[in-house]
């Protein structure tokens, strides 16, 4: 029986991280918004009571 690997569907957080890496060389308004979204998600992950 063949083994199947589940492919993880990227979350908004995963996509934002990918955008951050792609835009790392300069900071424009769009990148600033991406950074803000990432920071909010990271804060919510470390402070569950704040979510």
PDB file of N, CA, C, O and CB in Angstrom:
ATOM      1  N   UNK A   1       0.841  -1.181   0.000  1.00  0.00           N
ATOM      2  CA  UNK A   1       0.000   0.000   0.000  1.00  0.00           C
ATOM      3  C   UNK A   1       0.890   1.249   0.000  1.00  0.00           C
ATOM      4  O   UNK A   1       1.765   1.381   0.855  1.00  0.00           O
ATOM      5  CB  UNK A   1      -0.959  -0.004   1.225  1.00  0.00           C
ATOM      6  N   UNK A   2       0.674   2.165  -0.949  1.00  0.00           N
ATOM      7  CA  UNK A   2       1.540   3.352  -1.023  1.00  0.00           C
ATOM      8  C   UNK A   2       1.301   4.302   0.149  1.00  0.00           C
ATOM      9  O   UNK A   2       0.194   4.418   0.674  1.00  0.00           O
ATOM     10  CB  UNK A   2       1.310   4.094  -2.344  1.00  0.00           C
ATOM     11  N   UNK A   3       2.375   4.970   0.533  1.00  0.00           N
ATOM     12  CA  UNK A   3       2.273   5.977   1.590  1.00  0.00           C
ATOM     13  C   UNK A   3       1.964   7.325   0.962  1.00  0.00           C
ATOM     14  O   UNK A   3       2.542   7.698  -0.059  1.00  0.00           O
ATOM     15  CB  UNK A   3       3.581   6.048   2.428  1.00  0.00           C
ATOM     16  N   UNK A   4       1.059   8.038   1.575  1.00  0.00           N
ATOM     17  CA  UNK A   4       0.716   9.371   1.099  1.00  0.00           C
ATOM     18  C   UNK A   4       1.114  10.391   2.153  1.00  0.00           C
ATOM     19  O   UNK A   4       0.907  10.181   3.348  1.00  0.00           O
ATOM     20  CB  UNK A   4      -0.795   9.476   0.771  1.00  0.00           C
ATOM     21  N   UNK A   5       1.675  11.476   1.703  1.00  0.00           N
ATOM     22  CA  UNK A   5       2.032  12.565   2.597  1.00  0.00           C
ATOM     23  C   UNK A   5       1.002  13.663   2.431  1.00  0.00           C
ATOM     24  O   UNK A   5       0.716  14.108   1.319  1.00  0.00           O
ATOM     25  CB  UNK A   5       3.468  13.092   2.313  1.00  0.00           C
ATOM     26  N   UNK A   6       0.455  14.089   3.545  1.00  0.00           N
ATOM     27  CA  UNK A   6      -0.504  15.190   3.478  1.00  0.00           C
ATOM     28  C   UNK A   6       0.241  16.481   3.180  1.00  0.00           C
ATOM     29  O   UNK A   6       1.285  16.761   3.768  1.00  0.00           O
ATOM     30  CB  UNK A   6      -1.310  15.313   4.799  1.00  0.00           C
ATOM     31  N   UNK A   7      -0.295  17.240   2.286  1.00  0.00           N
ATOM     32  CA  UNK A   7       0.292  18.535   1.950  1.00  0.00           C
ATOM     33  C   UNK A   7      -0.412  19.578   2.801  1.00  0.00           C
ATOM     34  O   UNK A   7      -1.636  19.704   2.770  1.00  0.00           O
ATOM     35  CB  UNK A   7       0.159  18.860   0.412  1.00  0.00           C
ATOM     36  N   UNK A   8       0.370  20.313   3.549  1.00  0.00           N
ATOM     37  CA  UNK A   8      -0.199  21.336   4.417  1.00  0.00           C
ATOM     38  C   UNK A   8      -0.665  22.514   3.566  1.00  0.00           C
ATOM     39  O   UNK A   8       0.082  23.042   2.743  1.00  0.00           O
ATOM     40  CB  UNK A   8       0.834  21.799   5.482  1.00  0.00           C
ATOM     41  N   UNK A   9      -1.895  22.904   3.780  1.00  0.00           N
ATOM     42  CA  UNK A   9      -2.410  24.091   3.107  1.00  0.00           C
ATOM     43  C   UNK A   9      -1.847  25.309   3.829  1.00  0.00           C
ATOM     44  O   UNK A   9      -1.973  25.412   5.049  1.00  0.00           O
ATOM     45  CB  UNK A   9      -3.983  24.110   3.088  1.00  0.00           C
ATOM     46  N   UNK A  10      -1.234  26.228   3.103  1.00  0.00           N
ATOM     47  CA  UNK A  10      -0.647  27.382   3.780  1.00  0.00           C
ATOM     48  C   UNK A  10      -1.721  28.266   4.411  1.00  0.00           C
ATOM     49  O   UNK A  10      -2.768  28.525   3.818  1.00  0.00           O
ATOM     50  CB  UNK A  10       0.191  28.200   2.799  1.00  0.00           C
ATOM     51  N   UNK A  11      -1.436  28.711   5.605  1.00  0.00           N
ATOM     52  CA  UNK A  11      -2.336  29.630   6.291  1.00  0.00           C
ATOM     53  C   UNK A  11      -1.979  31.055   5.879  1.00  0.00           C
ATOM     54  O   UNK A  11      -0.998  31.285   5.172  1.00  0.00           O
ATOM     55  CB  UNK A  11      -2.249  29.456   7.842  1.00  0.00           C
ATOM     56  N   UNK A  12      -2.779  31.989   6.325  1.00  0.00           N
ATOM     57  CA  UNK A  12      -2.473  33.396   6.045  1.00  0.00           C
ATOM     58  C   UNK A  12      -1.107  33.752   6.640  1.00  0.00           C
ATOM     59  O   UNK A  12      -0.354  34.535   6.062  1.00  0.00           O
ATOM     60  CB  UNK A  12      -3.584  34.331   6.621  1.00  0.00           C
ATOM     61  N   UNK A  13      -0.803  33.174   7.790  1.00  0.00           N
ATOM     62  CA  UNK A  13       0.489  33.415   8.433  1.00  0.00           C
ATOM     63  C   UNK A  13       1.639  32.891   7.569  1.00  0.00           C
ATOM     64  O   UNK A  13       2.640  33.582   7.380  1.00  0.00           O
ATOM     65  CB  UNK A  13       0.525  32.755   9.821  1.00  0.00           C
ATOM     66  N   UNK A  14       1.495  31.670   7.047  1.00  0.00           N
ATOM     67  CA  UNK A  14       2.528  31.104   6.174  1.00  0.00           C
ATOM     68  C   UNK A  14       2.742  31.972   4.941  1.00  0.00           C
ATOM     69  O   UNK A  14       3.876  32.219   4.530  1.00  0.00           O
ATOM     70  CB  UNK A  14       2.149  29.680   5.751  1.00  0.00           C
ATOM     71  N   UNK A  15       1.642  32.429   4.359  1.00  0.00           N
ATOM     72  CA  UNK A  15       1.739  33.275   3.169  1.00  0.00           C
ATOM     73  C   UNK A  15       2.404  34.605   3.500  1.00  0.00           C
ATOM     74  O   UNK A  15       3.206  35.115   2.717  1.00  0.00           O
ATOM     75  CB  UNK A  15       0.349  33.516   2.567  1.00  0.00           C
ATOM     76  N   UNK A  16       2.074  35.162   4.652  1.00  0.00           N
ATOM     77  CA  UNK A  16       2.687  36.426   5.055  1.00  0.00           C
ATOM     78  C   UNK A  16       4.188  36.252   5.277  1.00  0.00           C
ATOM     79  O   UNK A  16       4.974  37.131   4.922  1.00  0.00           O
ATOM     80  CB  UNK A  16       2.020  36.965   6.332  1.00  0.00           C
ATOM     81  N   UNK A  17       4.587  35.128   5.860  1.00  0.00           N
ATOM     82  CA  UNK A  17       6.021  34.872   6.039  1.00  0.00           C
ATOM     83  C   UNK A  17       6.733  34.766   4.697  1.00  0.00           C
ATOM     84  O   UNK A  17       7.844  35.273   4.538  1.00  0.00           O
ATOM     85  CB  UNK A  17       6.240  33.588   6.849  1.00  0.00           C
ATOM     86  N   UNK A  18       6.104  34.114   3.740  1.00  0.00           N
ATOM     87  CA  UNK A  18       6.697  34.003   2.406  1.00  0.00           C
ATOM     88  C   UNK A  18       6.809  35.375   1.758  1.00  0.00           C
ATOM     89  O   UNK A  18       7.809  35.683   1.108  1.00  0.00           O
ATOM     90  CB  UNK A  18       5.865  33.062   1.518  1.00  0.00           C
ATOM     91  N   UNK A  19       5.778  36.199   1.939  1.00  0.00           N
ATOM     92  CA  UNK A  19       5.833  37.561   1.396  1.00  0.00           C
ATOM     93  C   UNK A  19       6.949  38.347   2.066  1.00  0.00           C
ATOM     94  O   UNK A  19       7.645  39.121   1.409  1.00  0.00           O
ATOM     95  CB  UNK A  19       4.480  38.285   1.587  1.00  0.00           C
ATOM     96  N   UNK A  20       7.124  38.153   3.368  1.00  0.00           N
ATOM     97  CA  UNK A  20       8.174  38.861   4.107  1.00  0.00           C
ATOM     98  C   UNK A  20       9.539  38.509   3.528  1.00  0.00           C
ATOM     99  O   UNK A  20      10.369  39.393   3.317  1.00  0.00           O
ATOM    100  CB  UNK A  20       8.119  38.513   5.619  1.00  0.00           C
ATOM    101  N   UNK A  21       9.774  37.239   3.274  1.00  0.00           N
ATOM    102  CA  UNK A  21      11.058  36.809   2.718  1.00  0.00           C
ATOM    103  C   UNK A  21      11.267  37.370   1.316  1.00  0.00           C
ATOM    104  O   UNK A  21      12.384  37.743   0.958  1.00  0.00           O
ATOM    105  CB  UNK A  21      11.140  35.281   2.688  1.00  0.00           C
ATOM    106  N   UNK A  22      10.210  37.432   0.529  1.00  0.00           N
ATOM    107  CA  UNK A  22      10.324  37.928  -0.840  1.00  0.00           C
ATOM    108  C   UNK A  22      10.581  39.432  -0.870  1.00  0.00           C
ATOM    109  O   UNK A  22      11.217  39.938  -1.794  1.00  0.00           O
ATOM    110  CB  UNK A  22       9.060  37.599  -1.628  1.00  0.00           C
ATOM    111  N   UNK A  23      10.092  40.135   0.126  1.00  0.00           N
ATOM    112  CA  UNK A  23      10.197  41.595   0.143  1.00  0.00           C
ATOM    113  C   UNK A  23      11.245  42.101   1.136  1.00  0.00           C
ATOM    114  O   UNK A  23      11.239  43.282   1.482  1.00  0.00           O
ATOM    115  CB  UNK A  23       8.851  42.201   0.477  1.00  0.00           C
ATOM    116  N   UNK A  24      12.132  41.240   1.594  1.00  0.00           N
ATOM    117  CA  UNK A  24      13.060  41.584   2.672  1.00  0.00           C
ATOM    118  C   UNK A  24      14.046  42.690   2.302  1.00  0.00           C
ATOM    119  O   UNK A  24      14.599  43.339   3.190  1.00  0.00           O
ATOM    120  CB  UNK A  24      13.823  40.363   3.084  1.00  0.00           C
ATOM    121  N   UNK A  25      14.274  42.915   1.016  1.00  0.00           N
ATOM    122  CA  UNK A  25      15.307  43.877   0.634  1.00  0.00           C
ATOM    123  C   UNK A  25      14.854  45.333   0.687  1.00  0.00           C
ATOM    124  O   UNK A  25      15.700  46.227   0.672  1.00  0.00           O
ATOM    125  CB  UNK A  25      15.783  43.568  -0.743  1.00  0.00           C
ATOM    126  N   UNK A  26      13.569  45.598   0.748  1.00  0.00           N
ATOM    127  CA  UNK A  26      13.109  46.981   0.867  1.00  0.00           C
ATOM    128  C   UNK A  26      11.798  47.024   1.636  1.00  0.00           C
ATOM    129  O   UNK A  26      11.053  46.045   1.673  1.00  0.00           O
ATOM    130  CB  UNK A  26      12.939  47.628  -0.526  1.00  0.00           C
ATOM    131  N   UNK A  27      11.526  48.168   2.249  1.00  0.00           N
ATOM    132  CA  UNK A  27      10.323  48.318   3.059  1.00  0.00           C
ATOM    133  C   UNK A  27       9.423  49.369   2.417  1.00  0.00           C
ATOM    134  O   UNK A  27       9.754  50.555   2.394  1.00  0.00           O
ATOM    135  CB  UNK A  27      10.679  48.709   4.526  1.00  0.00           C
ATOM    136  N   UNK A  28       8.297  48.925   1.904  1.00  0.00           N
ATOM    137  CA  UNK A  28       7.309  49.832   1.344  1.00  0.00           C
ATOM    138  C   UNK A  28       6.030  49.684   2.165  1.00  0.00           C
ATOM    139  O   UNK A  28       5.995  48.862   3.081  1.00  0.00           O
ATOM    140  CB  UNK A  28       7.054  49.537  -0.181  1.00  0.00           C
ATOM    141  N   UNK A  29       4.986  50.445   1.873  1.00  0.00           N
ATOM    142  CA  UNK A  29       3.757  50.354   2.674  1.00  0.00           C
ATOM    143  C   UNK A  29       3.149  48.951   2.716  1.00  0.00           C
ATOM    144  O   UNK A  29       2.632  48.533   3.752  1.00  0.00           O
ATOM    145  CB  UNK A  29       2.736  51.314   2.134  1.00  0.00           C
ATOM    146  N   UNK A  30       3.206  48.235   1.616  1.00  0.00           N
ATOM    147  CA  UNK A  30       2.643  46.881   1.593  1.00  0.00           C
ATOM    148  C   UNK A  30       3.446  45.969   2.518  1.00  0.00           C
ATOM    149  O   UNK A  30       2.871  45.193   3.282  1.00  0.00           O
ATOM    150  CB  UNK A  30       2.630  46.312   0.148  1.00  0.00           C
ATOM    151  N   UNK A  31       4.754  46.061   2.450  1.00  0.00           N
ATOM    152  CA  UNK A  31       5.606  45.245   3.311  1.00  0.00           C
ATOM    153  C   UNK A  31       5.380  45.598   4.776  1.00  0.00           C
ATOM    154  O   UNK A  31       5.375  44.717   5.636  1.00  0.00           O
ATOM    155  CB  UNK A  31       7.087  45.431   2.940  1.00  0.00           C
ATOM    156  N   UNK A  32       5.196  46.864   5.058  1.00  0.00           N
ATOM    157  CA  UNK A  32       4.928  47.283   6.434  1.00  0.00           C
ATOM    158  C   UNK A  32       3.633  46.654   6.947  1.00  0.00           C
ATOM    159  O   UNK A  32       3.566  46.244   8.106  1.00  0.00           O
ATOM    160  CB  UNK A  32       4.846  48.819   6.524  1.00  0.00           C
ATOM    161  N   UNK A  33       2.609  46.573   6.105  1.00  0.00           N
ATOM    162  CA  UNK A  33       1.354  45.932   6.504  1.00  0.00           C
ATOM    163  C   UNK A  33       1.553  44.438   6.727  1.00  0.00           C
ATOM    164  O   UNK A  33       0.995  43.865   7.663  1.00  0.00           O
ATOM    165  CB  UNK A  33       0.269  46.167   5.443  1.00  0.00           C
ATOM    166  N   UNK A  34       2.343  43.811   5.870  1.00  0.00           N
ATOM    167  CA  UNK A  34       2.642  42.384   6.031  1.00  0.00           C
ATOM    168  C   UNK A  34       3.351  42.158   7.366  1.00  0.00           C
ATOM    169  O   UNK A  34       3.005  41.243   8.113  1.00  0.00           O
ATOM    170  CB  UNK A  34       3.517  41.862   4.850  1.00  0.00           C
ATOM    171  N   UNK A  35       4.336  42.992   7.658  1.00  0.00           N
ATOM    172  CA  UNK A  35       5.064  42.878   8.920  1.00  0.00           C
ATOM    173  C   UNK A  35       4.119  43.037  10.108  1.00  0.00           C
ATOM    174  O   UNK A  35       4.230  42.310  11.095  1.00  0.00           O
ATOM    175  CB  UNK A  35       6.183  43.926   8.990  1.00  0.00           C
ATOM    176  N   UNK A  36       3.199  43.978  10.013  1.00  0.00           N
ATOM    177  CA  UNK A  36       2.243  44.194  11.101  1.00  0.00           C
ATOM    178  C   UNK A  36       1.369  42.962  11.305  1.00  0.00           C
ATOM    179  O   UNK A  36       1.121  42.561  12.443  1.00  0.00           O
ATOM    180  CB  UNK A  36       1.366  45.423  10.811  1.00  0.00           C
ATOM    181  N   UNK A  37       0.904  42.360  10.219  1.00  0.00           N
ATOM    182  CA  UNK A  37       0.077  41.145  10.330  1.00  0.00           C
ATOM    183  C   UNK A  37       0.862  40.028  11.003  1.00  0.00           C
ATOM    184  O   UNK A  37       0.330  39.323  11.861  1.00  0.00           O
ATOM    185  CB  UNK A  37      -0.412  40.684   8.935  1.00  0.00           C
ATOM    186  N   UNK A  38       2.120  39.865  10.618  1.00  0.00           N
ATOM    187  CA  UNK A  38       2.963  38.821  11.204  1.00  0.00           C
ATOM    188  C   UNK A  38       3.149  39.075  12.698  1.00  0.00           C
ATOM    189  O   UNK A  38       3.054  38.150  13.504  1.00  0.00           O
ATOM    190  CB  UNK A  38       4.336  38.760  10.491  1.00  0.00           C
ATOM    191  N   UNK A  39       3.410  40.315  13.062  1.00  0.00           N
ATOM    192  CA  UNK A  39       3.618  40.637  14.466  1.00  0.00           C
ATOM    193  C   UNK A  39       2.365  40.371  15.291  1.00  0.00           C
ATOM    194  O   UNK A  39       2.463  39.900  16.424  1.00  0.00           O
ATOM    195  CB  UNK A  39       4.041  42.088  14.616  1.00  0.00           C
ATOM    196  N   UNK A  40       1.189  40.665  14.740  1.00  0.00           N
ATOM    197  CA  UNK A  40      -0.065  40.400  15.449  1.00  0.00           C
ATOM    198  C   UNK A  40      -0.242  38.904  15.671  1.00  0.00           C
ATOM    199  O   UNK A  40      -0.591  38.472  16.770  1.00  0.00           O
ATOM    200  CB  UNK A  40      -1.266  40.970  14.665  1.00  0.00           C
ATOM    201  N   UNK A  41      -0.001  38.115  14.628  1.00  0.00           N
ATOM    202  CA  UNK A  41      -0.146  36.657  14.757  1.00  0.00           C
ATOM    203  C   UNK A  41       0.850  36.116  15.774  1.00  0.00           C
ATOM    204  O   UNK A  41       0.490  35.289  16.611  1.00  0.00           O
ATOM    205  CB  UNK A  41       0.057  35.960  13.388  1.00  0.00           C
ATOM    206  N   UNK A  42       2.095  36.572  15.714  1.00  0.00           N
ATOM    207  CA  UNK A  42       3.100  36.096  16.663  1.00  0.00           C
ATOM    208  C   UNK A  42       2.722  36.475  18.086  1.00  0.00           C
ATOM    209  O   UNK A  42       2.909  35.677  19.005  1.00  0.00           O
ATOM    210  CB  UNK A  42       4.479  36.663  16.314  1.00  0.00           C
ATOM    211  N   UNK A  43       2.196  37.676  18.285  1.00  0.00           N
ATOM    212  CA  UNK A  43       1.769  38.106  19.612  1.00  0.00           C
ATOM    213  C   UNK A  43       0.630  37.233  20.114  1.00  0.00           C
ATOM    214  O   UNK A  43       0.627  36.810  21.270  1.00  0.00           O
ATOM    215  CB  UNK A  43       1.341  39.579  19.593  1.00  0.00           C
ATOM    216  N   UNK A  44      -0.333  36.964  19.248  1.00  0.00           N
ATOM    217  CA  UNK A  44      -1.473  36.127  19.649  1.00  0.00           C
ATOM    218  C   UNK A  44      -1.039  34.705  19.973  1.00  0.00           C
ATOM    219  O   UNK A  44      -1.634  34.059  20.836  1.00  0.00           O
ATOM    220  CB  UNK A  44      -2.530  36.104  18.543  1.00  0.00           C
ATOM    221  N   UNK A  45      -0.012  34.212  19.294  1.00  0.00           N
ATOM    222  CA  UNK A  45       0.474  32.859  19.580  1.00  0.00           C
ATOM    223  C   UNK A  45       1.203  32.802  20.919  1.00  0.00           C
ATOM    224  O   UNK A  45       1.155  31.780  21.604  1.00  0.00           O
ATOM    225  CB  UNK A  45       1.402  32.379  18.459  1.00  0.00           C
ATOM    226  N   UNK A  46       1.873  33.881  21.297  1.00  0.00           N
ATOM    227  CA  UNK A  46       2.615  33.884  22.556  1.00  0.00           C
ATOM    228  C   UNK A  46       1.762  34.351  23.728  1.00  0.00           C
ATOM    229  O   UNK A  46       2.084  34.066  24.882  1.00  0.00           O
ATOM    230  CB  UNK A  46       3.838  34.765  22.435  1.00  0.00           C
ATOM    231  N   UNK A  47       0.676  35.067  23.439  1.00  0.00           N
ATOM    232  CA  UNK A  47      -0.215  35.582  24.483  1.00  0.00           C
ATOM    233  C   UNK A  47      -1.649  35.148  24.192  1.00  0.00           C
ATOM    234  O   UNK A  47      -2.455  35.972  23.763  1.00  0.00           O
ATOM    235  CB  UNK A  47      -0.122  37.133  24.576  1.00  0.00           C
ATOM    236  N   UNK A  48      -1.991  33.875  24.414  1.00  0.00           N
ATOM    237  CA  UNK A  48      -3.325  33.381  24.033  1.00  0.00           C
ATOM    238  C   UNK A  48      -4.474  34.139  24.695  1.00  0.00           C
ATOM    239  O   UNK A  48      -5.547  34.259  24.105  1.00  0.00           O
ATOM    240  CB  UNK A  48      -3.440  31.921  24.380  1.00  0.00           C
ATOM    241  N   UNK A  49      -4.270  34.649  25.898  1.00  0.00           N
ATOM    242  CA  UNK A  49      -5.346  35.367  26.576  1.00  0.00           C
ATOM    243  C   UNK A  49      -5.640  36.712  25.914  1.00  0.00           C
ATOM    244  O   UNK A  49      -6.693  37.298  26.165  1.00  0.00           O
ATOM    245  CB  UNK A  49      -4.992  35.578  28.038  1.00  0.00           C
ATOM    246  N   UNK A  50      -4.733  37.212  25.077  1.00  0.00           N
ATOM    247  CA  UNK A  50      -4.938  38.500  24.408  1.00  0.00           C
ATOM    248  C   UNK A  50      -5.720  38.360  23.109  1.00  0.00           C
ATOM    249  O   UNK A  50      -6.161  39.361  22.544  1.00  0.00           O
ATOM    250  CB  UNK A  50      -3.603  39.158  24.127  1.00  0.00           C
ATOM    251  N   UNK A  51      -5.894  37.153  22.638  1.00  0.00           N
ATOM    252  CA  UNK A  51      -6.553  36.931  21.344  1.00  0.00           C
ATOM    253  C   UNK A  51      -8.033  37.183  21.386  1.00  0.00           C
ATOM    254  O   UNK A  51      -8.713  37.036  20.371  1.00  0.00           O
ATOM    255  CB  UNK A  51      -6.312  35.538  20.875  1.00  0.00           C
TER     256      UNK A  51
END
